[in-house]
């Protein structure tokens, strides 16, 4: 079997925009279900095919509708009743690609307009030759709307076609049912309504769908027989299609929930959502498929106008893969809703239950901060609004201040990391998941992102509202969290023991360098902020003084900053990832590094053995050197990069972008390009098992960062923007948008030089390498 | 496509024992999943195939484990984690009959030993020729045990085989998840354990499974890779099978629950069930597949020795279909557990949620009363133990006494009929289900069955314990339920208005003849019982006197008996099914009666129109005349049979057996045989959509009744057994077992005469037609 994915399906104007699945493989349905996921930040529609298959994952999510099935489980994003299933019976045979004869198959996601289409030529087991064209979209213009169109053409002879299409509430999250059965109704004999609430969070989800039929373009008033069963509502219709004729089915649908932004603070949301849903569905039917589709296309066009990253490369894969990342970065976030974060698998699968991790702050926020600061503000406001949960988590763990949850869902949930994972394969007993308790660096990561956002935007209002409290609240947590121990001659020193760093292959480590350095930075920033606040003694000072007793806290922070142990390079210039790291055994990883799939080390060693090796799942100290750029000199970066890269398996999707950017910074563009390609392959590569549980959201940010921060050399350093591009040999051009201090910039990097256009209405200044430069409003600069 | 089912697959000694599915049809999976269901009264394992298909229903039930998902739903029998799924990958291709080339297919249920086997010859899409033999059993010797064996033989070349086999907790009841995720463990690296409790009733269900591998009969110590995921635990193993070699996989499993009979009243059932399950699983592995299989075969052999009904017919279908019914009658009931009834679909599907209806009393109990009185006692004790629920239902409806639930589950649930059904296809609004409130005849049906049981067994202990209370409690209900109205010259009369009779095509009817006559009978029996009790004034009298104030009740009962309106025949000798029945319009039903499938009248008329016709869904007045045999003379029976038969669609599976027995009684054996065949076809016929939601339990009893009570002429009349056989022309022999007053009888009916053997240790007397005869212990009689 050849490669399933084709990256050159787009031709002419569509070149670089179309990803094609050219082979149907029923044993690898998950890959394209996830990477072809459609959405708009509100809705996420996984791309399960219209007809059902064994092993499919039919997911529809609405962001933020978290629900907890029972006390034993953690809250998760529930899988809504399915709208996309549409079963065809052709001359008595159920249409399905695993039966009959498949003469041609192509499924394409058009990244430019967000449309997913499929062309199939099929001969049924009974010998009917049929050609089918499927198309669907999730509207970017109206977040509630989904459209689907199926064209069936009869080939060799007349054939009876049956269509069964509706709303299926029998779907679950891998067996867990989050919805009450709710109510089903049929309006006007063809408009289907299914309203069901989640079992614990009581979010009422109302879905509407209706089918319209055409033969050779002429509207057909086909009788639609209602099929009403438990958790299932559909209509069934049939007709005889003459050879050469084409039947078109348009399925229009919308989804509204009582958690929708429009009902925020609304007490009668549950009545309103039904009324609004019904009215909207009427409007949708009035507009019709073509108008709805056109509106969505227009919205995508507008988006790309300020979002596209252009790459001219020897391999066109680079261009399409970066656009693939940008596509997902656009549909994974509800840009105006600060009550919800981005899930680790976005809205493309059930993996990680829709929870948000540090992925957002470290891997995704650089993209939003530098291109779409309003969305960045939304995401950080989500952390601000989540402070009650962070206070709660700290309290539950016996600490003061704000301890952000490792996994985050509802604003006030606090920690939602599951307590137990799968069973240990050796002992057979369930394994405790420790990240929720031990992976504490996230609290510093959030503070870090707040400051990056502020530097890029100067958004004082955000600082006043949330920023100061996040940074000072987490600092309070750290002052309480660190452990003071006698250090002999040095007097007292403080340590952070028993944590998990970003490299999750090591649990219960002491003084993880990444953690300690970020905590130090967090404390120093808090010190600076408290000083500023005390100078002015405004409203924010008042609010925070009440909460934290700032004077006292400042003393405590300064003591902790002074006492905190920061691991320093050893005689070889290497910073130990954690205490006694160098005592671990070094093993040869070549075999695993050359492997197409991750985690192969587990085939030879168990977790205890792996814990005793110097092996890393992902960048840890290298990531530290990227974030704390000015704390380490180039030589230290080089040495540590070489040392840790040799020991890193990149078994996390977060790993390669860090190595790409660091290698680019160090001038090793060949190596950087190698890791860049690795990032691209994480979801979009030819390995068909990578994305079953959903795409890797953080990796989408990592791809953008690799291109723009890596090869474009764009970084936020010393409170300023810095650019210092270095294209890899394979590229002749890289062009991208940035927004700095509210000012839109367009940067075009070519081998010959770089052009920076200031598209804004004020002057902008930044570093070009070490050089400070300024571009007046509306002007451009060549470097 | 030819007929899918073959009834002549058994040859030699197996003739008349084997049902074969000879065509695999992925669009009609439900039929054989249900009719090939295996079980032992405790477990019910629906016969979904080992490999998964779209549209399959993979059900495993443990009787009585009812659970209610939420306040909006009613309690139902939950679908337990699946044990039967076993996925094979053959040379890289997933084994499934919808792909590749199916060269031969045969699946057979052996009714004699309860084994289900399947032979498949298959060429994979990659060209590997494989032959597969599947076999499975649910042990009749040890109710917790399931065994499965798969043999895979490589044909044309060496081929890599992968097996994935485990326990899948992702199954639901049509989308409703009744289980917490619970705990999964792996013991000794290969014994899988999944323990999960139901969400509301907190029944802990523990399942164990282990796989053993053999190549050409030699045990293979194959590495079993654990696959542990959400609600899913399996092992995966692979090997290369050489051409000509055979791989055998034995999957042994057991199920224990905290509701098991052994834990009745046990407080620490939840700890015990796990310990017992683990220990049992060890024992199972020690015994091995062959020994477990042999034990089950032995148990079946013992069962058939006193259960078989022999039929010599021109069409061998008659014999196998009756055995098919006997097979299901044996696996549908847990004979020693009086805390649970028989579900309308037994343990073979989700239909009717596992609830018990009047089906048990009127259609199934005659079989158990006359062949297996201990089981009959268990089933009636279930009603006795359910009295608290019946009192509750009466109270909730504003009545005194015992009003048995139309649908019954847990002992103390009371009514569990869902309040709402599917949406009305015309208005689109949800439809109210009225049977739970209006179909009240069940309370008299239960009393009727109590008396039948007592007559057949003389079991005074049962009467004392439950029987009197059921009959008197229901009588109290009826005295309160009837409505007194002025009847002019006749003085006061009482009526029962606004009910649904057995013919559910008519709702809100007044004075349904079936209901009124049975109520009358119920009251008369209560009168007789109270008189008897008052004579002795023993413990039972004391208990019931306290509960019911018998003196006062007796007066009330007698008034009601005197006043109760019993519809009498009109001038044509026809009893009106209910008031104003004759005013309804008569329509020609020929078209619908000739149809293979039921409910076709709905294609032409809606429910309101049907309500205005004289059309019947099922026998109603005819059934009355069967139960109240001595209340009607032969002429009345004949006239009413003719009148109502013409108007009956037999759209209920309960209908045809009644017509068969009545026609046989009236001497119309040709017509009786026609309805007998109709009963057989209900589940076992060639129409492939009849049994998707499960087999029709009551119809299994109806088949036995048609043969034994119809053609065998066996009836309980005037407190005595009566026999008066008349074979249909097609039959030369009918032989069956009976138990009367604890005495086993064996009856052989042939054209030339009937032989009745008294196999018991005491004399037995009964009516032969009108003649009273007696057979001494151990003797036989020819008639």
HADDOCK unambig.tbl for C-alpha pairs under 7 A between the chains (distance, minus, plus):
assign (segid A and resid 52 and name CA) (segid B and resid 54 and name CA) 6.58 0.50 0.50
assign (segid A and resid 53 and name CA) (segid B and resid 54 and name CA) 5.96 0.50 0.50
assign (segid A and resid 54 and name CA) (segid B and resid 52 and name CA) 6.57 0.50 0.50
assign (segid A and resid 54 and name CA) (segid B and resid 53 and name CA) 5.94 0.50 0.50
assign (segid A and resid 54 and name CA) (segid B and resid 54 and name CA) 5.63 0.50 0.50
assign (segid A and resid 98 and name CA) (segid B and resid 98 and name CA) 6.28 0.50 0.50
assign (segid A and resid 98 and name CA) (segid B and resid 99 and name CA) 5.58 0.50 0.50
assign (segid A and resid 99 and name CA) (segid B and resid 98 and name CA) 5.57 0.50 0.50
assign (segid A and resid 99 and name CA) (segid B and resid 99 and name CA) 5.97 0.50 0.50
assign (segid A and resid 169 and name CA) (segid B and resid 175 and name CA) 6.94 0.50 0.50
assign (segid A and resid 170 and name CA) (segid B and resid 174 and name CA) 5.90 0.50 0.50
assign (segid A and resid 170 and name CA) (segid B and resid 175 and name CA) 3.86 0.50 0.50
assign (segid A and resid 171 and name CA) (segid B and resid 175 and name CA) 6.06 0.50 0.50
assign (segid A and resid 172 and name CA) (segid B and resid 175 and name CA) 6.72 0.50 0.50
assign (segid A and resid 174 and name CA) (segid B and resid 170 and name CA) 5.88 0.50 0.50
assign (segid A and resid 174 and name CA) (segid B and resid 230 and name CA) 6.95 0.50 0.50
assign (segid A and resid 175 and name CA) (segid B and resid 169 and name CA) 6.92 0.50 0.50
assign (segid A and resid 175 and name CA) (segid B and resid 170 and name CA) 3.83 0.50 0.50
assign (segid A and resid 175 and name CA) (segid B and resid 171 and name CA) 6.05 0.50 0.50
assign (segid A and resid 175 and name CA) (segid B and resid 172 and name CA) 6.71 0.50 0.50
assign (segid A and resid 175 and name CA) (segid B and resid 177 and name CA) 6.72 0.50 0.50
assign (segid A and resid 176 and name CA) (segid B and resid 177 and name CA) 6.03 0.50 0.50
assign (segid A and resid 177 and name CA) (segid B and resid 175 and name CA) 6.73 0.50 0.50
assign (segid A and resid 177 and name CA) (segid B and resid 176 and name CA) 6.04 0.50 0.50
assign (segid A and resid 177 and name CA) (segid B and resid 177 and name CA) 5.56 0.50 0.50
assign (segid A and resid 184 and name CA) (segid B and resid 423 and name CA) 6.85 0.50 0.50
assign (segid A and resid 185 and name CA) (segid B and resid 423 and name CA) 6.26 0.50 0.50
assign (segid A and resid 185 and name CA) (segid B and resid 428 and name CA) 4.98 0.50 0.50
assign (segid A and resid 185 and name CA) (segid B and resid 429 and name CA) 5.48 0.50 0.50
assign (segid A and resid 185 and name CA) (segid B and resid 430 and name CA) 6.91 0.50 0.50
assign (segid A and resid 186 and name CA) (segid B and resid 428 and name CA) 4.24 0.50 0.50
assign (segid A and resid 187 and name CA) (segid B and resid 428 and name CA) 5.95 0.50 0.50
assign (segid A and resid 226 and name CA) (segid B and resid 425 and name CA) 6.26 0.50 0.50
assign (segid A and resid 228 and name CA) (segid B and resid 422 and name CA) 5.60 0.50 0.50
assign (segid A and resid 228 and name CA) (segid B and resid 423 and name CA) 6.51 0.50 0.50
assign (segid A and resid 229 and name CA) (segid B and resid 422 and name CA) 6.00 0.50 0.50
assign (segid A and resid 230 and name CA) (segid B and resid 174 and name CA) 6.95 0.50 0.50
assign (segid A and resid 422 and name CA) (segid B and resid 228 and name CA) 5.60 0.50 0.50
assign (segid A and resid 422 and name CA) (segid B and resid 229 and name CA) 6.02 0.50 0.50
assign (segid A and resid 423 and name CA) (segid B and resid 184 and name CA) 6.74 0.50 0.50
assign (segid A and resid 423 and name CA) (segid B and resid 185 and name CA) 6.11 0.50 0.50
assign (segid A and resid 423 and name CA) (segid B and resid 228 and name CA) 6.54 0.50 0.50
assign (segid A and resid 425 and name CA) (segid B and resid 226 and name CA) 6.26 0.50 0.50
assign (segid A and resid 426 and name CA) (segid B and resid 189 and name CA) 6.94 0.50 0.50
assign (segid A and resid 428 and name CA) (segid B and resid 185 and name CA) 4.94 0.50 0.50
assign (segid A and resid 428 and name CA) (segid B and resid 186 and name CA) 4.15 0.50 0.50
assign (segid A and resid 428 and name CA) (segid B and resid 187 and name CA) 5.83 0.50 0.50
assign (segid A and resid 429 and name CA) (segid B and resid 185 and name CA) 5.41 0.50 0.50
assign (segid A and resid 429 and name CA) (segid B and resid 186 and name CA) 6.96 0.50 0.50
assign (segid A and resid 430 and name CA) (segid B and resid 185 and name CA) 6.76 0.50 0.50
